[in-house]
Amino acid sequence: MLVKKYLFEKVFEKAKTESGKQSKNGMSNHLERVISDDFNYSITSKSFSRYYEDFIQEKNLQKDINPDLLNILAQYINHDSYADFANDFKKNEINLIFKDVKVDSI
């Protein structure tokens, strides 16, 4: 799984929980307010709706995203930075791979 896709999955999961909204637009409106108010970063709900389509609905998984926004989104889901989030993601993927590997005893 791509790191950015996983990041947006976690961001929208948190927005859904916090807002009580299940629609793309409801969660996007919530994210616009939170990111603006808590992180002093200007971004529209329409941008979040597009990111939802790109990453959650997998319409454009290669979309470029401002590094500042990536850091803010990682902080929103309780990571220090995007690099920290990506590092944890990679560790979790490696652990899942090895969890599925069975070693026969000699």
Secondary structure, DSSP 8 states (H G I E B T S, - for coil): --HHHHHHHHHHHHHHHHH---SHHHHHHHHHHHHHHHH-----HHHHHHHIIIIIS-S-TT----HHHHHHHHHHTT-S-HHHHHHHHHHHHHHHHHHH------
